[in-house]
Amino acid sequence: MSGRWHEVLTGVALVRGGELARQTVAYEKTEVRFAQMTET
């Protein structure tokens, strides 16, 4: 992972039951780069 680009996905799901049942889903994609790590 060190020194490379990665995609991070963060998501949330909201669900309400009952007579007024409803469902909402959302996510966000972020690109991050990890710094190069040394052996020490």
N, C-alpha and C positions, 0 to 999 in steps of 0.2 A: 504494500500500500504506500510505502514511503516514496515521496517524490513523484507521485502520479496523480492524475485527475480522476475523480470519482463522482457518481451521481448519488445524491441522497434524496430519498422520497419520504415525505412526511404527510401522513394522512389522518383524517378524522371521519367517523361515521356517527351520525345522530339518529336515533330511532325513537319514535313515540308510538305507543300502542293505543288501544282503545278505539272509541268512536271516531276520533279525529286522527287516525293513524297517519304517520308521515315518516319519511326517511330522507335524509340528506347526507351526501357523501362529497368530500372535497379532498384534494391533495395538491401538493406543491413539490416541484422538482428543483433541486439546487445543485449546481456543479461546484465542487470544492477541490482544492489541490492540497495534498498533504506535503508538508515540508520534508526535505530529505533528512533522514535520521542517520546518525553515525553509530558505529559499533560500541562506542564507549559510553 
